[in-house]
Amino acid sequence: MLVASNELEPSVKKALAELASRRQALGRRNTEVDKLKEQRRQLVEDEKRLRDNLAAVGRDTALFKQTLDKLGETEATITTLSTTIGKAAAEIETAKEQLQEFVSALTL
């Protein structure tokens, strides 16, 4: 609302617009990470279910092999998501630091 106002100096409007843009980008990234964490949580639950199924199924059955394969896929996906989440968390921390530096450097 302030950025759309004609009462502010152009430099102030530009700084506020940049601040809003950076905060929105950070918010979007946090939302993305939350979604990834939820996906990982669901996969961990699936993994537990698959392990329980393995224990209940005979080792020499096609269902055992199918469940074991699915468990392997699930574990690989969990590993990939965990790596992605770790990288994204580091990027978020960097973005937060850059936002703080931007705010600290503002001279209005």
C-alpha positions as CSV (number, residue, x, y, z in Angstrom):
1,M,0.0,0.0,0.0
2,L,2.8,2.4,0.9
3,V,4.6,1.6,-2.4
4,A,1.5,2.6,-4.4
5,S,1.2,5.8,-2.5
6,N,2.3,9.1,-4.2
7,E,3.2,10.6,-0.9
8,L,6.6,8.9,-0.6
9,E,9.9,9.8,-2.2
10,P,10.8,7.6,-5.2
11,S,13.9,6.2,-3.4
12,V,11.8,5.2,-0.4
13,K,9.2,3.6,-2.6
14,K,11.9,1.7,-4.5
15,A,13.5,0.5,-1.2
16,L,10.1,-0.6,0.2
17,A,9.3,-2.4,-3.0
18,E,12.6,-4.2,-2.9
19,L,12.1,-5.1,0.8
20,A,8.6,-6.5,0.0
21,S,9.9,-8.5,-2.9
22,R,12.6,-10.1,-0.8
23,R,10.3,-10.9,2.0
24,Q,7.8,-12.5,-0.4
25,A,10.5,-14.6,-2.0
26,L,11.6,-15.7,1.4
27,G,8.1,-16.6,2.4
28,R,7.6,-18.6,-0.8
29,R,10.8,-20.5,-0.2
30,N,9.8,-21.3,3.4
31,T,6.5,-22.6,2.1
32,E,8.3,-24.8,-0.4
33,V,10.5,-26.2,2.3
34,D,7.5,-26.9,4.5
35,K,5.9,-28.9,1.6
36,L,9.1,-30.9,1.1
37,K,9.2,-31.7,4.8
38,E,5.6,-32.9,4.7
39,Q,6.4,-35.1,1.7
40,R,9.3,-36.6,3.6
41,R,7.2,-37.1,6.7
42,Q,4.6,-39.0,4.6
43,L,7.3,-41.1,3.0
44,V,8.8,-42.0,6.4
45,E,5.3,-43.2,7.5
46,D,5.1,-45.2,4.3
47,E,8.5,-46.7,4.9
48,K,7.3,-47.9,8.4
49,R,4.3,-49.5,6.8
50,L,6.4,-51.2,4.2
51,R,8.8,-52.5,6.8
52,D,5.8,-53.9,8.7
53,N,4.6,-55.5,5.5
54,L,8.0,-57.1,4.9
55,A,7.9,-58.7,8.3
56,A,4.4,-60.2,7.6
57,V,5.1,-61.5,4.1
58,G,7.0,-64.7,3.4
59,R,10.5,-64.1,2.0
60,D,10.1,-66.3,-1.0
61,T,7.0,-64.5,-2.4
62,A,6.6,-62.1,-5.2
63,L,4.9,-59.7,-2.8
64,F,8.1,-59.7,-0.6
65,K,10.2,-58.7,-3.6
66,Q,7.7,-56.1,-4.7
67,T,7.5,-54.6,-1.2
68,L,11.3,-54.7,-0.9
69,D,11.7,-52.8,-4.2
70,K,9.1,-50.2,-3.1
71,L,11.0,-49.8,0.2
72,G,14.2,-49.2,-1.7
73,E,12.5,-46.5,-3.8
74,T,11.0,-44.9,-0.8
75,E,14.3,-44.7,1.0
76,A,16.0,-43.2,-2.1
77,T,13.3,-40.6,-2.3
78,I,13.6,-39.8,1.4
79,T,17.4,-39.3,1.0
80,T,16.9,-37.1,-2.0
81,L,14.3,-35.0,-0.2
82,S,16.5,-34.7,2.9
83,T,19.4,-33.4,0.7
84,T,17.1,-30.9,-1.0
85,I,15.7,-29.7,2.3
86,G,19.2,-29.2,3.7
87,K,20.2,-27.2,0.7
88,A,17.0,-25.2,0.7
89,A,17.4,-24.5,4.5
90,A,20.9,-23.2,3.8
91,E,19.6,-21.0,1.0
92,I,16.9,-19.6,3.3
93,E,19.4,-18.7,5.9
94,T,21.5,-16.9,3.3
95,A,18.4,-15.1,2.1
96,K,17.6,-14.1,5.7
97,E,21.1,-12.8,6.2
98,Q,20.9,-10.9,2.9
99,L,17.6,-9.4,3.8
100,Q,19.0,-8.3,7.2
101,E,22.0,-6.7,5.5
102,F,19.7,-5.0,3.0
103,V,17.6,-3.6,5.8
104,S,20.7,-2.5,7.8
105,A,22.1,-0.8,4.8
106,L,19.0,1.2,4.0
107,T,19.4,5.0,4.3
108,L,16.2,6.8,3.9
